[in-house]
Amino acid sequence: MLIPVTLLTGFLGSGKSTLLSEILRDQEFANAAVIVNEFGEIGLDDFLVTHSKEQTVAMTTGCLCCTIRGDITQTLLDLFEKRETGQISPFNRVIIETTGLADPAPVIHTLVTEPRIAKRYMLGGVVCTIDTVNGLATLAKHEECQKQIAVADRLVYMKTDIEVDEAALHDLYNEIKHLNPLAIKQDRHGVDFSLSNLFDTTLYDPKNDHYDIARWLNDNVLHTHHDSHHHNNSGIETFSLIFDDPLPSRAFLLAMQLLISNQGKDLLRIKGIVNLQEQSDRPIILHGVQHVFHEPLELEYWPSEDHRTRLVFITRNIPKQTIELFFKTWLSYDAEQVLEMSR
C-alpha cells in the first residue's frame, strides 16, 4: 500500500507551526513522519528527544521528524529506505511542511512524476492554514497565498480566538470562498474542529476498504456549485463539469491531452471520475496539477449509483465557458474525425 503524503502549507505567520505542533501531540499521528525545512523555523524543539545533527530525529510522541536535505525526492527516498531496513520505526503517513512562500505545485509534481517516489508514496491531500487576522491583506499582496488556498483540499482558519474586525473577516471569508469553494473549511477554535478531518482527503479510504469518490470530490459542495463558478481579481476560478452520458473514449482523452499541453500552466488542479462509453462499467479516475497528471486509475466497479462523469477544475485565467465549449466541441466529433485529427 502506498504511503499517503499530506502537504501542510500556508503563508508566513498563518499558524502552520501551531497546527503542526498540535498534530504531533495527538496520539493518532504517533506513526507519522514529518518533513520540515529546518527544525528551528518550525518551533518543534519541545518534541525532540535530543538536539541532533542527524537528518532524521525521533520525537517524544513517537513521530519522526526529518529535515529536507537538498532535494525533496532524496529526502523521501532516504526516509523510505530507513523504514524498510528497520533503521527507524515504521510510519504510515508523511506530512510535509512547506515554507510560507512556497508554491505547492513542485512538491505535487515530484509525488506524481518521479517513478521512484510514485512506487512508494501517493498524494494524500493539501492542507492550508489561513491567518484570519492578517489574511485579507496578505491575499491582496501575495499571489503565492492565493495559489496555496486555491489548490487546497482542506482550509483551516487560525487565530479565530483573537478579536478582529467583523467586516474584514466577512470579506476574507468571501474572498476565500471565491478562491476555493470546494475545499472543506474548518475553524481551529470551532467546537467541531477535528485534526482527523484534515487528513481524510485520500481517494482510497483504508478504514472502510473502498474508494470514497464522494468525499474525495467533496460532492456535497460540488452539487451546490456545478451550475456556477467562482473567480476573483487573481484570475483563479473553481468550477465543475458534469456529463450525464458516457463519453467517447478517444475524443475525451485526446481533448484532455490537448488541454494539458496547451493550457497546462494555468490548470492549477483537476480531479474527477470519468465514465467512458467503451468501458462504462469501470470508471477512470483522473488527478493532475498543471502539466502533470497521475497515471489514470481504472476502478473495477463504480463506488456508488452515480455513474456520471464529474470533473473539478481550478484554473487561472481560463473561464469555465472556455472549458465547456472546448469539451462540447471535441465530444461532438465522431470517431473517424477524431482519429483523423489525432494523426
C-alpha positions as CSV (number, residue, x, y, z in Angstrom):
1,M,0.0,0.0,0.0
2,L,1.3,3.4,-1.0
3,I,2.1,5.8,1.9
4,P,-0.1,9.0,1.8
5,V,1.7,12.3,1.8
6,T,-0.1,15.4,3.1
7,L,1.3,18.9,2.3
8,L,0.8,21.4,5.1
9,T,1.0,24.8,3.5
10,G,0.0,28.4,4.4
11,F,1.5,31.8,4.2
12,L,4.2,33.2,6.6
13,G,2.7,33.6,10.0
14,S,-0.5,31.9,9.2
15,G,-0.2,29.3,12.0
16,K,1.4,26.3,10.3
17,S,3.8,25.8,13.2
18,T,1.0,25.9,15.8
19,L,-1.2,23.4,13.9
20,L,1.7,21.0,13.2
21,S,2.7,21.1,16.9
22,E,-0.9,20.2,17.8
23,I,-0.8,17.3,15.3
24,L,2.3,15.9,16.8
25,R,0.8,15.9,20.3
26,D,-2.1,13.8,19.1
27,Q,-1.6,10.0,19.6
28,E,-3.5,9.3,16.4
29,F,-0.4,10.6,14.5
30,A,2.2,8.7,16.5
31,N,3.1,6.8,13.4
32,A,3.6,9.8,11.2
33,A,6.8,11.1,9.7
34,V,7.1,14.9,9.4
35,I,9.4,16.6,6.9
36,V,10.3,20.2,7.6
37,N,12.8,22.6,6.1
38,E,14.6,23.5,9.4
39,F,13.7,22.5,13.0
40,G,14.4,26.0,14.2
41,E,11.9,27.6,11.8
42,I,9.0,25.3,12.7
43,G,9.5,25.6,16.5
44,L,9.4,21.8,17.3
45,D,12.1,21.9,20.0
46,D,9.7,20.7,22.6
47,F,9.2,17.4,20.8
48,L,12.8,16.5,20.1
49,V,14.3,13.8,22.3
50,T,17.7,15.3,21.8
51,H,19.1,18.1,19.7
52,S,20.8,16.2,16.9
53,K,22.7,16.9,13.7
54,E,21.1,13.8,12.2
55,Q,18.6,14.4,9.4
56,T,16.0,12.1,11.0
57,V,15.2,12.6,14.7
58,A,12.9,10.5,16.9
59,M,10.4,12.6,18.9
60,T,8.9,12.2,22.3
61,T,5.5,11.5,20.8
62,G,6.7,8.6,18.7
63,C,6.7,10.6,15.5
64,L,9.8,11.0,13.3
65,C,11.0,14.5,12.2
66,C,13.1,14.8,9.1
67,T,14.8,17.9,7.7
68,I,14.9,18.5,3.9
69,R,18.5,18.0,2.9
70,G,18.7,19.3,-0.6
71,D,16.1,17.7,-2.8
72,I,12.7,16.6,-1.5
73,T,12.9,13.4,-3.7
74,Q,16.1,12.2,-2.0
75,T,14.7,13.1,1.4
76,L,11.6,10.9,0.8
77,L,13.7,8.1,-0.7
78,D,16.1,8.1,2.3
79,L,13.2,8.1,4.7
80,F,11.6,5.1,3.0
81,E,14.9,3.2,2.9
82,K,15.4,3.7,6.6
83,R,11.8,2.5,7.2
84,E,12.4,-0.7,5.1
85,T,15.7,-1.6,6.7
86,G,14.5,-1.1,10.2
87,Q,16.7,1.9,11.0
88,I,13.6,3.9,12.0
89,S,10.1,3.0,13.3
90,P,7.5,2.2,10.6
91,F,5.4,5.2,9.6
92,N,2.1,5.1,7.9
93,R,1.8,8.7,6.7
94,V,4.1,11.6,5.8
95,I,3.4,15.3,6.5
96,I,5.5,17.8,4.5
97,E,5.5,21.3,6.0
98,T,6.3,23.8,3.2
99,T,7.8,27.3,3.7
100,G,5.4,30.1,3.8
101,L,6.4,31.5,0.4
102,A,6.3,28.1,-1.3
103,D,4.2,27.1,-4.3
104,P,2.9,23.6,-3.5
105,A,2.8,22.6,-7.2
106,P,6.5,21.5,-7.4
107,V,6.1,19.1,-4.5
108,I,3.0,17.7,-6.0
109,H,4.8,17.3,-9.3
110,T,7.5,15.3,-7.5
111,L,5.0,12.9,-6.0
112,V,3.3,12.4,-9.3
113,T,6.1,12.3,-11.9
114,E,9.2,10.8,-10.1
115,P,8.9,7.0,-10.7
116,R,10.8,6.0,-7.6
117,I,8.5,8.2,-5.4
118,A,5.3,7.1,-7.1
119,K,6.1,3.5,-6.3
120,R,6.2,4.3,-2.6
121,Y,4.1,7.3,-1.9
122,M,0.9,9.0,-3.1
123,L,-0.5,12.5,-2.7
124,G,-2.9,12.3,0.3
125,G,-4.0,16.0,0.1
126,V,-3.2,19.6,0.7
127,V,-4.0,21.4,3.9
128,C,-3.6,25.2,4.1
129,T,-3.7,27.4,7.2
130,I,-5.2,30.9,7.0
131,D,-4.4,33.8,9.2
132,T,-7.8,35.4,10.0
133,V,-6.1,38.5,11.4
134,N,-3.9,39.5,8.5
135,G,-5.2,37.2,5.8
136,L,-7.1,39.7,3.7
137,A,-4.1,42.0,3.3
138,T,-1.8,39.0,2.6
139,L,-4.2,37.8,-0.1
140,A,-4.2,41.2,-1.8
141,K,-0.4,41.3,-1.9
142,H,0.9,37.8,-2.5
143,E,0.0,35.5,-5.4
144,E,1.6,32.6,-3.6
145,C,-1.0,32.9,-0.8
146,Q,-3.8,32.8,-3.4
147,K,-2.4,29.7,-5.1
148,Q,-1.9,27.9,-1.7
149,I,-5.6,28.4,-0.9
150,A,-6.8,27.6,-4.4
151,V,-5.2,24.1,-4.6
152,A,-6.0,23.0,-1.0
153,D,-8.3,20.2,-0.1
154,R,-8.8,21.5,3.5
155,L,-8.6,25.1,4.7
156,V,-8.0,25.8,8.4
157,Y,-8.9,29.3,9.8
158,M,-6.3,30.1,12.5
159,K,-6.3,32.8,15.2
160,T,-10.1,32.9,15.3
161,D,-9.8,33.2,19.1
162,I,-8.5,36.8,18.6
163,E,-10.9,39.6,18.3
164,V,-10.8,41.0,14.7
165,D,-12.8,43.4,12.6
166,E,-16.0,41.7,11.7
167,A,-16.3,43.4,8.3
168,A,-12.8,42.4,7.4
169,L,-13.3,38.9,8.5
170,H,-16.5,38.7,6.4
171,D,-14.6,40.0,3.4
172,L,-11.8,37.4,4.0
173,Y,-14.3,34.5,4.1
174,N,-16.0,35.7,0.9
175,E,-12.6,36.0,-0.8
176,I,-11.6,32.5,0.2
177,K,-15.0,31.1,-0.8
178,H,-14.4,32.6,-4.3
179,L,-10.9,31.2,-4.5
180,N,-11.8,27.7,-3.4
181,P,-15.5,27.0,-2.8
182,L,-14.9,23.2,-2.9
183,A,-12.4,22.8,-0.1
184,I,-13.8,21.8,3.3
185,K,-13.2,24.7,5.8
186,Q,-12.5,24.3,9.5
187,D,-12.3,26.8,12.3
188,R,-9.3,25.9,14.5
189,H,-11.2,27.1,17.6
190,G,-14.6,25.8,16.5
191,V,-16.4,23.2,18.7
192,D,-16.5,20.7,15.8
193,F,-12.8,21.1,14.9
194,S,-11.1,17.7,14.2
195,L,-7.5,17.0,13.3
196,S,-8.6,13.7,11.7
197,N,-10.7,15.6,9.2
198,L,-7.6,17.3,7.9
199,F,-6.3,14.0,6.6
200,D,-9.4,12.3,5.2
201,T,-8.6,13.6,1.7
202,T,-7.3,10.4,0.1
203,L,-9.2,8.7,-2.7
204,Y,-8.8,5.3,-1.0
205,D,-10.4,5.0,2.5
206,P,-8.4,2.4,4.4
207,K,-10.8,2.4,7.3
208,N,-13.7,1.1,5.1
209,D,-11.5,-0.5,2.4
210,H,-13.1,1.2,-0.5
211,Y,-12.7,4.3,-2.8
212,D,-14.6,7.2,-1.4
213,I,-15.3,9.3,-4.5
214,A,-17.9,11.5,-2.9
215,R,-15.5,12.5,-0.1
216,W,-12.6,13.0,-2.5
217,L,-14.6,15.3,-4.8
218,N,-16.5,16.8,-1.9
219,D,-19.7,16.0,-3.6
220,N,-21.9,18.0,-1.2
221,V,-20.3,21.2,-2.3
222,L,-19.9,20.1,-5.9
223,H,-23.6,19.6,-6.4
224,T,-24.2,23.1,-4.9
225,H,-21.8,24.8,-7.3
226,H,-21.8,22.9,-10.5
227,D,-24.1,25.4,-12.2
228,S,-22.0,28.3,-11.2
229,H,-18.3,29.2,-11.0
230,H,-16.3,31.4,-8.7
231,H,-13.5,33.8,-9.6
232,N,-11.8,36.9,-8.2
233,N,-9.3,39.5,-9.3
234,S,-6.5,36.9,-9.2
235,G,-8.0,35.2,-12.2
236,I,-8.3,31.9,-10.3
237,E,-11.6,30.1,-10.9
238,T,-13.0,26.9,-9.4
239,F,-15.8,25.1,-11.2
240,S,-17.0,21.7,-12.1
241,L,-18.3,20.0,-15.3
242,I,-20.8,17.1,-15.1
243,F,-21.7,14.9,-18.0
244,D,-24.8,12.7,-17.7
245,D,-24.0,10.3,-20.5
246,P,-20.9,8.1,-21.0
247,L,-18.2,9.9,-23.1
248,P,-16.4,8.6,-26.2
249,S,-13.0,7.5,-25.1
250,R,-10.8,8.6,-27.9
251,A,-12.4,12.1,-28.2
252,F,-12.3,12.7,-24.4
253,L,-8.7,11.5,-23.9
254,L,-7.4,13.5,-26.9
255,A,-9.3,16.6,-25.6
256,M,-7.6,16.2,-22.2
257,Q,-4.2,15.8,-23.8
258,L,-4.6,18.9,-25.9
259,L,-6.0,20.9,-22.9
260,I,-3.0,19.9,-20.8
261,S,-0.4,20.6,-23.5
262,N,-1.8,24.0,-24.4
263,Q,-3.1,25.3,-21.1
264,G,-1.2,23.2,-18.6
265,K,0.5,26.1,-16.7
266,D,-3.0,27.6,-15.9
267,L,-4.6,24.3,-14.9
268,L,-3.8,24.6,-11.2
269,R,-5.6,21.3,-10.4
270,I,-8.0,18.9,-12.0
271,K,-9.6,15.8,-10.4
272,G,-12.6,13.7,-11.3
273,I,-14.2,10.4,-12.2
274,V,-14.9,9.6,-15.8
275,N,-17.5,7.3,-17.5
276,L,-16.2,6.2,-20.9
277,Q,-18.5,4.6,-23.4
278,E,-16.2,1.7,-24.2
279,Q,-15.9,0.6,-20.6
280,S,-18.8,2.2,-18.8
281,D,-18.7,-0.5,-16.0
282,R,-15.2,0.5,-15.0
283,P,-14.8,4.2,-14.2
284,I,-11.5,6.1,-14.7
285,I,-10.0,8.4,-12.0
286,L,-8.1,11.5,-13.2
287,H,-5.9,13.7,-11.0
288,G,-3.5,16.3,-12.2
289,V,-1.6,19.5,-11.4
290,Q,-0.7,21.8,-14.3
291,H,1.1,19.8,-17.0
292,V,1.5,16.7,-14.8
293,F,-1.1,14.0,-14.3
294,H,-1.2,10.8,-12.3
295,E,-1.5,7.7,-14.5
296,P,-5.3,7.3,-14.9
297,L,-6.6,4.8,-12.3
298,E,-9.2,2.3,-13.5
299,L,-11.6,1.1,-10.8
300,E,-13.0,-2.4,-11.0
301,Y,-16.5,-1.1,-10.3
302,W,-18.5,2.1,-9.7
303,P,-18.3,3.0,-5.9
304,S,-21.9,4.5,-6.0
305,E,-25.0,4.6,-8.0
306,D,-24.0,7.9,-9.5
307,H,-22.3,7.0,-12.8
308,R,-21.9,10.5,-14.2
309,T,-18.6,12.0,-15.3
310,R,-17.7,14.6,-12.7
311,L,-14.6,16.9,-13.2
312,V,-13.4,19.6,-10.8
313,F,-11.2,22.3,-12.3
314,I,-9.1,25.0,-10.5
315,T,-7.8,27.3,-13.3
316,R,-6.1,30.6,-13.7
317,N,-7.3,32.9,-16.4
318,I,-9.3,30.2,-18.1
319,P,-13.1,30.8,-17.8
320,K,-15.5,28.0,-17.2
321,Q,-17.2,28.8,-20.5
322,T,-14.0,28.2,-22.4
323,I,-13.5,24.7,-20.9
324,E,-17.2,23.9,-21.5
325,L,-17.0,24.9,-25.2
326,F,-13.7,23.1,-25.6
327,F,-15.2,19.8,-24.4
328,K,-18.5,20.3,-26.2
329,T,-16.7,20.8,-29.5
330,W,-14.4,17.7,-29.1
331,L,-17.1,15.4,-27.9
332,S,-19.3,16.3,-30.8
333,Y,-16.9,14.7,-33.3
334,D,-17.4,11.2,-34.4
335,A,-14.7,8.5,-34.1
336,E,-13.3,8.9,-37.6
337,Q,-13.0,12.6,-37.3
338,V,-11.1,12.3,-34.0
339,L,-8.8,9.6,-35.5
340,E,-8.0,11.9,-38.5
341,M,-7.2,14.9,-36.3
342,S,-5.0,12.9,-33.9
343,R,-2.7,11.8,-36.8
